[in-house]
Amino acid sequence: MESKKVLFILMPKDYRDEEFYFPYKILKNTGNHVDVAGFQKGEAMGAWGYRHTPNLLLDNLNEKDFDKYDALVIPGGPASVTYLWDNKKLQNIVQYFHSKNKLVATICYASVVAAQADILKNKKATVYPTTTTKEIFQQHDVEYVDSEWVKLEEENILTARGPKQAKEFGEAIAGYR
């Protein structure tokens, strides 16, 4: 398995601990280079108390920096509504990775960002199923699939339902071509 360079985007608080922790650890333990970009300096705290200090600041990164990575991973969580949804800068980053044929992997509420970035338009995807997330998918012409995860290999897009799929999500990213 070839090692990858992976960029995580981590909210400063109330991300789903397991949606970050398991994929991060799996990717690190399988020899991949992993960077974590935060929205602000300092420690980020998960909804259940897991703490991680991002090594990069998202505002300091640009397209030249993004070119160094093979994959973008965005964990979800309760604060997704505040930090991720309707975030134009984040949508632009997702679009950029997608335009360069790099893996875009989102889990839980973070899959809304991929929908809002229109990389899921007229495609199948999954998200943590709420009335609101399904409505957002519908507004962006995304076909919601009631599945643990959806892998669109030809598109280099991976969406996962939620925290129960965190380990498999991490393994799928690690094993991605």
N, C-alpha and C positions, 0 to 999 in steps of 0.2 A: 504494500500500500504506500503510495507516494504521499509525502508530507505536504501539508497545505499551510498557507498563511491565512488566518481567519481573523476577521474583525467583528467583535461583539459591540453592540450599542446598549448601554445599561442606564436605566433611569436612576436618578439619585435616591429615590425611595419607593417603597411599595411595589417593587417588581416581584414576580413569583420566584421565590428562592430556588426551588428545584428546576425551574425552567432555565435559569442561568447556571446554577451549580453543576448539575449533571452533564449538560453538553460541554461546559467549560472544562471540567475535569476529564471527561472522556477524550476530548480533543487534545488536551495537554498530555494525557497519559499514553496517547497513541502517536506521540512525536510531532505533533503539529505546532506551529508557531501561532500563539494566540495573543492578540491585543484586545484591550477593553477600553472603549471610548465612553467617557461619561459626559453628562450635560453640564456638570459643574465640577470644580476641584473638590477633592476630598472623598471621604468614604461614602459609599452607596449602601443603603440598608434595605434589605428585602422585607416583604410583608410579614414574614415569620421570624425576622431577626438576623438572618445571615448577612454578614458584612463583607464587602469587597471594595477595594480602592482601585478605580480604573487607572491605568497607566498612561492614558491619553485623554485629552480634552477634545470633544467633538468639534467645538468651534475653531480649533487650531488646525483641523484637517481639511484638505482640498482634494481635487480630482487626482493630482499627482500622487498624493498619499494613497488614495483608494486604489490606484493602479497596481500597487504592491501586493494587494490581497487577492486571494482566490475565492473567498466567500464572505458574505455578510450574514450575521446571525442577530436576530432581535427577539429577546425574550419578552413575554407579556407580563401581565399582573394588573392589580387594581388601579395603579396610577397611569396605566396606558391611556386612559381617557384624557388625563391632564397633559402628559408629556409626549405621547406618540400620535394620538389621533389628531387630524387636521394640522399636523406639523409639516409645513411646506418644505422646509430644509431637509427633513428626514425623507419625505416623499422623493425629493430630488436625488438624494443619495441612493435610495432604493432603485430609482429609474436608471441612475448612472451604472450601478453594479449590473443591473439587468441588461443594459445596452452593451456592456462589455462581455456579455455571456458568462458572467460570474454567478456562482450559486447565491441565491437569496433565500434564506431560511427563516421563517417566522413561526412563532408558536403562540397559541391562545389569542388574547386581545391584540397582540402585535400584528396578526395577519390582517387586521383592518388597515394598517399602514400600506401593505402591499396592494390591497384593494384600492385605497385612495390614490396610490401612485399609478394606478391603471395598468400594472403589469399582470393583473389577473383578469383583465377584461375578456369576456367570452371564454373563460377557462374555468375548470373545476378547482375548488380549494376548500379547505376547512378552517374553522375558527371556533373559539369557545362559543357554543350556541346560546345566544340570548336574542330576544326580539330585536334589540338595537343592532347587534352585530350582523344578524341576518338581513335587516333592512339596509344597512350600509353596503353589504355585499350586493344586494339587489339593485341599489342605486348606481353601483359601479359595474353592473352587468357581469357579476361573478356568480357562477353556479355553485351554491353552497352544497357540500357533500357531507352527510352525516357519517363521518369516518374518523378514525383515530389520526390519520394523516393522509395527505395527498402529495405524491411525488410526480412532478411534471419534468421528467428527465430531459426531454427535448428543449424545454424552456429554462432548465436549471433553477427550478422553483420548488421549494419544499414548505408545506404548511402542516402544522400539527394542531390538534384540538386543544390540548391543555396540559396541566401539570402531570397528570397520570402518564402522559406520553413522553415526558422529559428525557428519560434514559434512552428510549428508542430513537427519539429525535436526535440526541447527541451521537448515537451510534450510526444513524443514517448520514449525518453530516460527515463524520469521520470516514465512512466508507464510500462517500460520494466520489465519483471518478475524478 
